[in-house]
Structures are given as structure tokens and as C-alpha cells.
């Protein structure tokens, strides 16, 4: 007898409705591992509720809003970040020459727009549709979504944007116009998180690139337990200072 793949029924959310338990997300033998629900809305309240439960939106043009909760979850422990020798060399050189500036939330709109032009994983197109871009801009205005920007010689060279709830950071997307600029932004985010005692950055999905930087897999149950412990804590003030580099580059010292 030939085996067939089970196609589970996908819950449909009405705007303002509650998410089903993450344990109901499609499992590893289903067509879309981690898919939890469809529909709903991308307003601030819904997005905060989603992230606090280990759920995130991800969908393409022509699809309804799709909500995911992957198991296991890809996370980066900030104390396990791998600063490769080549990136360390680039960072040291740019800082010594005073060509590098890290800015938070200086040009959030420009960062998310640039990220929307960068395909995610093996996709040929963008997943950051205009509705998503608008939704995260509203999160930014609410003080929940932030951009980490790498400025080199006065130009925006790369960066990333993320969501912050309490002592938890959820990485979303990054872009690069100059070699290593997005990695520098991630390194700056790690340095900031270390300074603020934020132990984990959510990376959502498993990719070889993230593994090379020190990311690892965590069971979803453990990830959600961590969220319950840290998302209710006070959120940090999003302001980058050069002294934060000492958490990654203690041998270089502080450069103003």
C-alpha cells in the first residue's frame, strides 16, 4: 500500500481572534512544517500576541496571511555568536579608520524597504509585501520593531530589523549593499544584547548561514517556556554606544 501525506485542516483566524495552541502546527511529515493558521490581521495587538507565543507571519503574494511556529526553533545564543576572523578584521579596520557608525532606528523605513528587495531563503521573490511593510512600520512607531543599521563612510551599507518584547529579540530580515555590512549589523545587535543581558535572538528557521554564525536548534516547548519568562521584563532602551563593542572586541578597546 502506498503512503500518502496527511493534509491537516488549517484553522482560519478572524481579525482579533485568538491563535490556536502552537502544538497544533503542522508537523515534520506535513506539507508545510510549522504552519499553524491562516487569516487574521497584521495589527500591532495581533503581532505582539503572535510573537509572545512563538508565532510569526510569513506568506507570499496571492496568499492569505499565514502564521507559523516551527519546531525545533532556530535561535542564536548571544554568548555563542561566532565572530569569524575575517569579520573581526573588517570591524577592527573600519573602527580604527573611524569609517563605521552603528545606528538604531535612524532609517527604519529604508531598512525594511531594502530587506523587502532581498529574497528569503530559496524564494525567488520577496516575502515582505506592502501590507507586511506597513504592519512592521506600525510596530516600529509603537516602539516594538527596531532597525540596526551599518553606516560606512556616511552611507547606509546594510542592516536588519527585529522585534523586541521585554528581554527577547526576534530577528526578521537583513540586507547588504557592502560586503559584510549585514553581518556587522548582526554583530552590533549581539553586542547590544550582551550588554542588556538578553540571552537569545530568535532566528525562526534553520539555515546554513545562521549555523555558521553560531545559531542552533531549540525545541519549541523550551523556546516558548523561555518566552514566558522574558517577554514580560522591561525592554531595553534602543541606543547603540561604541563601548558595546567591548563585548565582542575587548582587545581593541573603546574607540569614540
ChimeraX commands (.cxc) that place a marker at each C-alpha (Angstrom):
marker #1 position 0.00,0.00,0.00 radius 0.5
marker #1 position 1.43,3.36,-0.97 radius 0.5
marker #1 position 1.80,6.00,1.72 radius 0.5
marker #1 position 0.08,9.37,1.38 radius 0.5
marker #1 position 0.91,12.63,3.10 radius 0.5
marker #1 position -1.72,13.82,5.56 radius 0.5
marker #1 position -3.15,17.25,4.78 radius 0.5
marker #1 position -4.40,18.67,8.08 radius 0.5
marker #1 position -7.17,21.21,8.25 radius 0.5
marker #1 position -5.75,24.71,8.62 radius 0.5
marker #1 position -7.51,26.90,11.20 radius 0.5
marker #1 position -8.84,30.20,9.85 radius 0.5
marker #1 position -8.49,33.27,12.06 radius 0.5
marker #1 position -10.91,36.16,12.14 radius 0.5
marker #1 position -9.37,39.59,12.84 radius 0.5
marker #1 position -8.91,39.91,16.58 radius 0.5
marker #1 position -9.28,36.17,17.11 radius 0.5
marker #1 position -7.03,34.04,19.30 radius 0.5
marker #1 position -4.32,31.78,17.90 radius 0.5
marker #1 position -4.65,28.03,18.32 radius 0.5
marker #1 position -2.06,26.35,20.56 radius 0.5
marker #1 position 1.31,26.15,18.82 radius 0.5
marker #1 position 1.30,22.37,19.35 radius 0.5
marker #1 position -1.32,22.20,16.58 radius 0.5
marker #1 position 1.12,23.50,13.94 radius 0.5
marker #1 position 1.75,21.09,11.11 radius 0.5
marker #1 position 4.41,18.56,11.98 radius 0.5
marker #1 position 7.56,17.47,10.11 radius 0.5
marker #1 position 5.67,14.96,7.93 radius 0.5
marker #1 position 3.15,17.50,6.71 radius 0.5
marker #1 position 3.39,19.69,3.57 radius 0.5
marker #1 position 4.40,22.87,5.40 radius 0.5
marker #1 position 6.24,22.19,8.64 radius 0.5
marker #1 position 5.29,24.68,11.34 radius 0.5
marker #1 position 2.22,26.15,9.61 radius 0.5
marker #1 position -0.31,26.98,12.32 radius 0.5
marker #1 position -3.13,29.13,10.93 radius 0.5
marker #1 position -4.25,31.49,8.18 radius 0.5
marker #1 position -6.16,34.74,8.10 radius 0.5
marker #1 position -6.42,37.23,10.92 radius 0.5
marker #1 position -4.80,40.65,10.74 radius 0.5
marker #1 position -1.38,42.30,10.96 radius 0.5
marker #1 position -2.27,44.93,13.53 radius 0.5
marker #1 position 0.03,45.68,16.47 radius 0.5
marker #1 position -2.07,43.77,19.01 radius 0.5
marker #1 position -2.15,40.61,16.88 radius 0.5
marker #1 position 1.57,40.73,16.10 radius 0.5
marker #1 position 2.50,41.20,19.75 radius 0.5
marker #1 position 0.24,38.29,20.72 radius 0.5
marker #1 position 1.82,36.16,18.00 radius 0.5
marker #1 position 5.45,36.84,18.91 radius 0.5
marker #1 position 4.81,36.37,22.62 radius 0.5
marker #1 position 3.53,32.85,21.83 radius 0.5
marker #1 position 6.33,31.88,19.44 radius 0.5
marker #1 position 4.33,32.58,16.26 radius 0.5
marker #1 position 5.34,34.69,13.27 radius 0.5
marker #1 position 3.74,35.67,9.92 radius 0.5
marker #1 position 5.25,34.61,6.61 radius 0.5
marker #1 position 3.41,34.48,3.30 radius 0.5
marker #1 position 3.76,35.38,-0.36 radius 0.5
marker #1 position 1.76,37.43,-2.85 radius 0.5
marker #1 position -1.61,35.85,-3.60 radius 0.5
marker #1 position -1.76,34.01,-0.27 radius 0.5
marker #1 position -3.71,34.87,2.87 radius 0.5
marker #1 position -1.72,35.80,5.96 radius 0.5
marker #1 position -0.02,32.60,7.12 radius 0.5
marker #1 position 1.14,32.09,10.70 radius 0.5
marker #1 position 4.00,29.75,11.62 radius 0.5
marker #1 position 5.52,28.18,14.71 radius 0.5
marker #1 position 8.45,25.97,13.75 radius 0.5
marker #1 position 9.64,23.05,15.86 radius 0.5
marker #1 position 12.50,22.95,16.56 radius 0.5
marker #1 position 13.17,26.69,16.55 radius 0.5
marker #1 position 16.38,28.26,15.27 radius 0.5
marker #1 position 17.90,30.52,17.91 radius 0.5
marker #1 position 21.17,32.34,18.44 radius 0.5
marker #1 position 22.50,32.37,21.97 radius 0.5
marker #1 position 24.21,35.72,22.19 radius 0.5
marker #1 position 27.13,34.24,24.14 radius 0.5
marker #1 position 27.65,31.68,21.35 radius 0.5
marker #1 position 27.89,34.13,18.43 radius 0.5
marker #1 position 30.85,33.32,16.20 radius 0.5
marker #1 position 32.79,36.38,15.17 radius 0.5
marker #1 position 34.85,35.00,12.31 radius 0.5
marker #1 position 38.44,36.24,11.91 radius 0.5
marker #1 position 37.67,37.92,8.58 radius 0.5
marker #1 position 34.74,39.85,10.06 radius 0.5
marker #1 position 36.78,40.76,13.13 radius 0.5
marker #1 position 39.49,42.12,10.85 radius 0.5
marker #1 position 36.96,44.16,8.87 radius 0.5
marker #1 position 35.39,45.54,12.04 radius 0.5
marker #1 position 38.71,46.49,13.55 radius 0.5
marker #1 position 39.84,48.20,10.35 radius 0.5
marker #1 position 36.63,50.20,9.89 radius 0.5
marker #1 position 36.58,51.28,13.52 radius 0.5
marker #1 position 40.23,52.29,13.61 radius 0.5
marker #1 position 39.71,54.36,10.47 radius 0.5
marker #1 position 36.52,55.81,12.02 radius 0.5
marker #1 position 34.53,54.91,8.92 radius 0.5
marker #1 position 31.88,52.82,10.72 radius 0.5
marker #1 position 28.78,54.03,12.56 radius 0.5
marker #1 position 26.08,51.80,14.04 radius 0.5
marker #1 position 22.69,53.42,14.31 radius 0.5
marker #1 position 19.44,52.12,15.74 radius 0.5
marker #1 position 16.13,53.26,14.23 radius 0.5
marker #1 position 17.69,56.07,12.19 radius 0.5
marker #1 position 16.11,54.87,8.93 radius 0.5
marker #1 position 13.72,52.04,9.76 radius 0.5
marker #1 position 11.71,52.61,6.59 radius 0.5
marker #1 position 14.84,52.43,4.45 radius 0.5
marker #1 position 15.98,49.22,6.13 radius 0.5
marker #1 position 12.71,47.34,5.75 radius 0.5
marker #1 position 12.38,48.57,2.17 radius 0.5
marker #1 position 15.86,47.24,1.38 radius 0.5
marker #1 position 15.04,43.95,3.13 radius 0.5
marker #1 position 11.88,43.64,1.02 radius 0.5
marker #1 position 14.10,43.57,-2.07 radius 0.5
marker #1 position 16.15,40.67,-0.68 radius 0.5
marker #1 position 14.74,37.14,-1.30 radius 0.5
marker #1 position 14.36,34.93,1.78 radius 0.5
marker #1 position 15.98,31.51,1.65 radius 0.5
marker #1 position 15.25,29.77,-1.65 radius 0.5
marker #1 position 12.41,32.09,-2.63 radius 0.5
marker #1 position 12.80,33.97,-5.88 radius 0.5
marker #1 position 10.65,36.90,-4.73 radius 0.5
marker #1 position 10.07,38.90,-1.62 radius 0.5
marker #1 position 8.02,37.85,1.40 radius 0.5
marker #1 position 7.86,41.41,2.77 radius 0.5
marker #1 position 4.76,42.56,0.93 radius 0.5
marker #1 position 3.42,46.12,1.24 radius 0.5
marker #1 position 0.98,45.01,3.96 radius 0.5
marker #1 position 3.84,43.47,5.95 radius 0.5
marker #1 position 5.98,46.56,5.47 radius 0.5
marker #1 position 3.15,48.75,6.75 radius 0.5
marker #1 position 2.50,46.42,9.71 radius 0.5
marker #1 position 6.09,46.47,10.91 radius 0.5
marker #1 position 6.26,50.22,10.45 radius 0.5
marker #1 position 3.33,50.42,12.86 radius 0.5
marker #1 position 5.23,48.13,15.25 radius 0.5
marker #1 position 8.18,50.48,14.92 radius 0.5
marker #1 position 6.03,53.50,15.77 radius 0.5
marker #1 position 4.83,51.56,18.82 radius 0.5
marker #1 position 8.45,51.10,19.92 radius 0.5
marker #1 position 8.42,47.34,19.33 radius 0.5
marker #1 position 10.20,46.91,15.96 radius 0.5
marker #1 position 13.72,48.27,15.51 radius 0.5
marker #1 position 16.35,48.64,12.83 radius 0.5
marker #1 position 20.06,48.00,13.32 radius 0.5
marker #1 position 21.96,49.93,10.66 radius 0.5
marker #1 position 25.53,49.72,9.40 radius 0.5
marker #1 position 26.69,53.08,8.07 radius 0.5
marker #1 position 30.04,53.16,6.27 radius 0.5
marker #1 position 31.51,56.44,5.07 radius 0.5
marker #1 position 28.19,58.11,5.79 radius 0.5
marker #1 position 26.13,55.72,3.65 radius 0.5
marker #1 position 23.67,53.03,4.73 radius 0.5
marker #1 position 25.61,49.90,3.76 radius 0.5
marker #1 position 23.46,47.18,5.33 radius 0.5
marker #1 position 21.32,46.32,8.27 radius 0.5
marker #1 position 18.49,44.32,9.77 radius 0.5
marker #1 position 15.22,44.80,11.53 radius 0.5
marker #1 position 13.85,42.92,14.50 radius 0.5
marker #1 position 11.06,42.78,17.07 radius 0.5
marker #1 position 11.69,43.31,20.78 radius 0.5
marker #1 position 9.41,42.19,23.59 radius 0.5
marker #1 position 10.90,42.57,27.05 radius 0.5
marker #1 position 14.23,40.74,27.16 radius 0.5
marker #1 position 13.63,38.89,23.89 radius 0.5
marker #1 position 14.69,39.86,20.39 radius 0.5
marker #1 position 13.16,38.28,17.29 radius 0.5
marker #1 position 15.30,38.66,14.17 radius 0.5
marker #1 position 13.33,39.27,10.99 radius 0.5
marker #1 position 15.36,40.11,7.89 radius 0.5
marker #1 position 18.62,41.71,6.79 radius 0.5
marker #1 position 20.15,43.27,3.70 radius 0.5
marker #1 position 23.60,44.11,2.45 radius 0.5
marker #1 position 24.90,46.69,-0.03 radius 0.5
marker #1 position 28.55,46.42,1.01 radius 0.5
marker #1 position 30.29,43.15,1.79 radius 0.5
marker #1 position 29.85,42.08,5.44 radius 0.5
marker #1 position 27.59,45.05,6.27 radius 0.5
marker #1 position 24.66,42.86,7.34 radius 0.5
marker #1 position 26.98,40.68,9.43 radius 0.5
marker #1 position 28.32,43.81,11.12 radius 0.5
marker #1 position 24.74,44.80,11.96 radius 0.5
marker #1 position 24.13,41.37,13.47 radius 0.5
marker #1 position 27.38,41.61,15.44 radius 0.5
marker #1 position 26.28,45.00,16.76 radius 0.5
marker #1 position 22.91,43.54,17.77 radius 0.5
marker #1 position 24.68,40.70,19.61 radius 0.5
marker #1 position 26.94,43.18,21.41 radius 0.5
marker #1 position 23.90,45.24,22.41 radius 0.5
marker #1 position 22.05,42.14,23.62 radius 0.5
marker #1 position 25.04,41.05,25.68 radius 0.5
marker #1 position 25.18,44.49,27.27 radius 0.5
marker #1 position 21.46,44.33,28.05 radius 0.5
marker #1 position 21.58,40.70,29.32 radius 0.5
marker #1 position 19.39,39.40,26.51 radius 0.5
marker #1 position 20.45,35.76,26.10 radius 0.5
marker #1 position 18.59,34.70,22.93 radius 0.5
marker #1 position 17.84,36.06,19.47 radius 0.5
marker #1 position 15.10,34.22,17.61 radius 0.5
marker #1 position 16.15,33.26,14.07 radius 0.5
marker #1 position 12.93,31.36,13.21 radius 0.5
marker #1 position 14.26,28.97,10.58 radius 0.5
marker #1 position 17.28,26.72,10.14 radius 0.5
marker #1 position 19.79,27.91,7.52 radius 0.5
marker #1 position 23.48,27.01,6.99 radius 0.5
marker #1 position 24.40,30.71,7.17 radius 0.5
marker #1 position 22.91,31.05,10.65 radius 0.5
marker #1 position 24.60,27.85,11.79 radius 0.5
marker #1 position 27.95,29.27,10.66 radius 0.5
marker #1 position 27.35,32.24,12.97 radius 0.5
marker #1 position 26.62,30.04,15.98 radius 0.5
marker #1 position 22.86,29.57,15.76 radius 0.5
marker #1 position 21.40,26.28,16.92 radius 0.5
marker #1 position 18.07,24.49,17.21 radius 0.5
marker #1 position 15.89,24.55,20.32 radius 0.5
marker #1 position 12.72,22.51,20.93 radius 0.5
marker #1 position 9.67,24.72,20.54 radius 0.5
marker #1 position 8.43,23.83,24.02 radius 0.5
marker #1 position 11.70,25.08,25.53 radius 0.5
marker #1 position 11.61,28.19,23.34 radius 0.5
marker #1 position 8.05,29.05,24.40 radius 0.5
marker #1 position 8.93,28.47,28.04 radius 0.5
marker #1 position 11.77,30.97,27.64 radius 0.5
marker #1 position 9.36,33.48,26.06 radius 0.5
marker #1 position 7.04,33.20,29.05 radius 0.5
marker #1 position 9.93,34.09,31.34 radius 0.5
marker #1 position 11.44,37.05,29.49 radius 0.5
marker #1 position 8.83,38.86,27.38 radius 0.5
marker #1 position 7.22,40.48,30.44 radius 0.5
marker #1 position 10.51,42.05,31.56 radius 0.5
marker #1 position 11.35,45.70,30.89 radius 0.5
marker #1 position 12.52,46.33,27.33 radius 0.5
marker #1 position 15.93,47.99,26.83 radius 0.5
marker #1 position 16.47,51.49,25.50 radius 0.5
marker #1 position 17.46,51.06,21.87 radius 0.5
marker #1 position 20.58,53.17,21.61 radius 0.5
marker #1 position 23.95,51.85,20.45 radius 0.5
marker #1 position 27.18,53.03,22.05 radius 0.5
marker #1 position 30.68,52.19,20.86 radius 0.5
marker #1 position 31.60,50.75,24.24 radius 0.5
marker #1 position 29.21,47.86,23.49 radius 0.5
marker #1 position 31.79,46.56,21.01 radius 0.5
marker #1 position 33.88,45.56,24.03 radius 0.5
marker #1 position 31.56,42.59,24.43 radius 0.5
marker #1 position 32.89,41.27,21.12 radius 0.5
marker #1 position 36.19,43.09,20.65 radius 0.5
marker #1 position 37.70,43.51,24.12 radius 0.5
marker #1 position 41.20,43.53,22.72 radius 0.5
marker #1 position 40.58,46.69,20.68 radius 0.5
marker #1 position 39.35,48.95,23.46 radius 0.5
marker #1 position 36.84,51.76,23.16 radius 0.5
marker #1 position 37.01,53.95,20.11 radius 0.5
marker #1 position 34.83,57.05,20.19 radius 0.5
marker link #1:1,2 radius 0.2
marker link #1:2,3 radius 0.2
marker link #1:3,4 radius 0.2
marker link #1:4,5 radius 0.2
marker link #1:5,6 radius 0.2
marker link #1:6,7 radius 0.2
marker link #1:7,8 radius 0.2
marker link #1:8,9 radius 0.2
marker link #1:9,10 radius 0.2
marker link #1:10,11 radius 0.2
marker link #1:11,12 radius 0.2
marker link #1:12,13 radius 0.2
marker link #1:13,14 radius 0.2
marker link #1:14,15 radius 0.2
marker link #1:15,16 radius 0.2
marker link #1:16,17 radius 0.2
marker link #1:17,18 radius 0.2
marker link #1:18,19 radius 0.2
marker link #1:19,20 radius 0.2
marker link #1:20,21 radius 0.2
marker link #1:21,22 radius 0.2
marker link #1:22,23 radius 0.2
marker link #1:23,24 radius 0.2
marker link #1:24,25 radius 0.2
marker link #1:25,26 radius 0.2
marker link #1:26,27 radius 0.2
marker link #1:27,28 radius 0.2
marker link #1:28,29 radius 0.2
marker link #1:29,30 radius 0.2
marker link #1:30,31 radius 0.2
marker link #1:31,32 radius 0.2
marker link #1:32,33 radius 0.2
marker link #1:33,34 radius 0.2
marker link #1:34,35 radius 0.2
marker link #1:35,36 radius 0.2
marker link #1:36,37 radius 0.2
marker link #1:37,38 radius 0.2
marker link #1:38,39 radius 0.2
marker link #1:39,40 radius 0.2
marker link #1:40,41 radius 0.2
marker link #1:41,42 radius 0.2
marker link #1:42,43 radius 0.2
marker link #1:43,44 radius 0.2
marker link #1:44,45 radius 0.2
marker link #1:45,46 radius 0.2
marker link #1:46,47 radius 0.2
marker link #1:47,48 radius 0.2
marker link #1:48,49 radius 0.2
marker link #1:49,50 radius 0.2
marker link #1:50,51 radius 0.2
marker link #1:51,52 radius 0.2
marker link #1:52,53 radius 0.2
marker link #1:53,54 radius 0.2
marker link #1:54,55 radius 0.2
marker link #1:55,56 radius 0.2
marker link #1:56,57 radius 0.2
marker link #1:57,58 radius 0.2
marker link #1:58,59 radius 0.2
marker link #1:59,60 radius 0.2
marker link #1:60,61 radius 0.2
marker link #1:61,62 radius 0.2
marker link #1:62,63 radius 0.2
marker link #1:63,64 radius 0.2
marker link #1:64,65 radius 0.2
marker link #1:65,66 radius 0.2
marker link #1:66,67 radius 0.2
marker link #1:67,68 radius 0.2
marker link #1:68,69 radius 0.2
marker link #1:69,70 radius 0.2
marker link #1:70,71 radius 0.2
marker link #1:71,72 radius 0.2
marker link #1:72,73 radius 0.2
marker link #1:73,74 radius 0.2
marker link #1:74,75 radius 0.2
marker link #1:75,76 radius 0.2
marker link #1:76,77 radius 0.2
marker link #1:77,78 radius 0.2
marker link #1:78,79 radius 0.2
marker link #1:79,80 radius 0.2
marker link #1:80,81 radius 0.2
marker link #1:81,82 radius 0.2
marker link #1:82,83 radius 0.2
marker link #1:83,84 radius 0.2
marker link #1:84,85 radius 0.2
marker link #1:85,86 radius 0.2
marker link #1:86,87 radius 0.2
marker link #1:87,88 radius 0.2
marker link #1:88,89 radius 0.2
marker link #1:89,90 radius 0.2
marker link #1:90,91 radius 0.2
marker link #1:91,92 radius 0.2
marker link #1:92,93 radius 0.2
marker link #1:93,94 radius 0.2
marker link #1:94,95 radius 0.2
marker link #1:95,96 radius 0.2
marker link #1:96,97 radius 0.2
marker link #1:97,98 radius 0.2
marker link #1:98,99 radius 0.2
marker link #1:99,100 radius 0.2
marker link #1:100,101 radius 0.2
marker link #1:101,102 radius 0.2
marker link #1:102,103 radius 0.2
marker link #1:103,104 radius 0.2
marker link #1:104,105 radius 0.2
marker link #1:105,106 radius 0.2
marker link #1:106,107 radius 0.2
marker link #1:107,108 radius 0.2
marker link #1:108,109 radius 0.2
marker link #1:109,110 radius 0.2
marker link #1:110,111 radius 0.2
marker link #1:111,112 radius 0.2
marker link #1:112,113 radius 0.2
marker link #1:113,114 radius 0.2
marker link #1:114,115 radius 0.2
marker link #1:115,116 radius 0.2
marker link #1:116,117 radius 0.2
marker link #1:117,118 radius 0.2
marker link #1:118,119 radius 0.2
marker link #1:119,120 radius 0.2
marker link #1:120,121 radius 0.2
marker link #1:121,122 radius 0.2
marker link #1:122,123 radius 0.2
marker link #1:123,124 radius 0.2
marker link #1:124,125 radius 0.2
marker link #1:125,126 radius 0.2
marker link #1:126,127 radius 0.2
marker link #1:127,128 radius 0.2
marker link #1:128,129 radius 0.2
marker link #1:129,130 radius 0.2
marker link #1:130,131 radius 0.2
marker link #1:131,132 radius 0.2
marker link #1:132,133 radius 0.2
marker link #1:133,134 radius 0.2
marker link #1:134,135 radius 0.2
marker link #1:135,136 radius 0.2
marker link #1:136,137 radius 0.2
marker link #1:137,138 radius 0.2
marker link #1:138,139 radius 0.2
marker link #1:139,140 radius 0.2
marker link #1:140,141 radius 0.2
marker link #1:141,142 radius 0.2
marker link #1:142,143 radius 0.2
marker link #1:143,144 radius 0.2
marker link #1:144,145 radius 0.2
marker link #1:145,146 radius 0.2
marker link #1:146,147 radius 0.2
marker link #1:147,148 radius 0.2
marker link #1:148,149 radius 0.2
marker link #1:149,150 radius 0.2
marker link #1:150,151 radius 0.2
marker link #1:151,152 radius 0.2
marker link #1:152,153 radius 0.2
marker link #1:153,154 radius 0.2
marker link #1:154,155 radius 0.2
marker link #1:155,156 radius 0.2
marker link #1:156,157 radius 0.2
marker link #1:157,158 radius 0.2
marker link #1:158,159 radius 0.2
marker link #1:159,160 radius 0.2
marker link #1:160,161 radius 0.2
marker link #1:161,162 radius 0.2
marker link #1:162,163 radius 0.2
marker link #1:163,164 radius 0.2
marker link #1:164,165 radius 0.2
marker link #1:165,166 radius 0.2
marker link #1:166,167 radius 0.2
marker link #1:167,168 radius 0.2
marker link #1:168,169 radius 0.2
marker link #1:169,170 radius 0.2
marker link #1:170,171 radius 0.2
marker link #1:171,172 radius 0.2
marker link #1:172,173 radius 0.2
marker link #1:173,174 radius 0.2
marker link #1:174,175 radius 0.2
marker link #1:175,176 radius 0.2
marker link #1:176,177 radius 0.2
marker link #1:177,178 radius 0.2
marker link #1:178,179 radius 0.2
marker link #1:179,180 radius 0.2
marker link #1:180,181 radius 0.2
marker link #1:181,182 radius 0.2
marker link #1:182,183 radius 0.2
marker link #1:183,184 radius 0.2
marker link #1:184,185 radius 0.2
marker link #1:185,186 radius 0.2
marker link #1:186,187 radius 0.2
marker link #1:187,188 radius 0.2
marker link #1:188,189 radius 0.2
marker link #1:189,190 radius 0.2
marker link #1:190,191 radius 0.2
marker link #1:191,192 radius 0.2
marker link #1:192,193 radius 0.2
marker link #1:193,194 radius 0.2
marker link #1:194,195 radius 0.2
marker link #1:195,196 radius 0.2
marker link #1:196,197 radius 0.2
marker link #1:197,198 radius 0.2
marker link #1:198,199 radius 0.2
marker link #1:199,200 radius 0.2
marker link #1:200,201 radius 0.2
marker link #1:201,202 radius 0.2
marker link #1:202,203 radius 0.2
marker link #1:203,204 radius 0.2
marker link #1:204,205 radius 0.2
marker link #1:205,206 radius 0.2
marker link #1:206,207 radius 0.2
marker link #1:207,208 radius 0.2
marker link #1:208,209 radius 0.2
marker link #1:209,210 radius 0.2
marker link #1:210,211 radius 0.2
marker link #1:211,212 radius 0.2
marker link #1:212,213 radius 0.2
marker link #1:213,214 radius 0.2
marker link #1:214,215 radius 0.2
marker link #1:215,216 radius 0.2
marker link #1:216,217 radius 0.2
marker link #1:217,218 radius 0.2
marker link #1:218,219 radius 0.2
marker link #1:219,220 radius 0.2
marker link #1:220,221 radius 0.2
marker link #1:221,222 radius 0.2
marker link #1:222,223 radius 0.2
marker link #1:223,224 radius 0.2
marker link #1:224,225 radius 0.2
marker link #1:225,226 radius 0.2
marker link #1:226,227 radius 0.2
marker link #1:227,228 radius 0.2
marker link #1:228,229 radius 0.2
marker link #1:229,230 radius 0.2
marker link #1:230,231 radius 0.2
marker link #1:231,232 radius 0.2
marker link #1:232,233 radius 0.2
marker link #1:233,234 radius 0.2
marker link #1:234,235 radius 0.2
marker link #1:235,236 radius 0.2
marker link #1:236,237 radius 0.2
marker link #1:237,238 radius 0.2
marker link #1:238,239 radius 0.2
marker link #1:239,240 radius 0.2
marker link #1:240,241 radius 0.2
marker link #1:241,242 radius 0.2
marker link #1:242,243 radius 0.2
marker link #1:243,244 radius 0.2
marker link #1:244,245 radius 0.2
marker link #1:245,246 radius 0.2
marker link #1:246,247 radius 0.2
marker link #1:247,248 radius 0.2
marker link #1:248,249 radius 0.2
marker link #1:249,250 radius 0.2
marker link #1:250,251 radius 0.2
marker link #1:251,252 radius 0.2
marker link #1:252,253 radius 0.2
marker link #1:253,254 radius 0.2
marker link #1:254,255 radius 0.2
marker link #1:255,256 radius 0.2
view
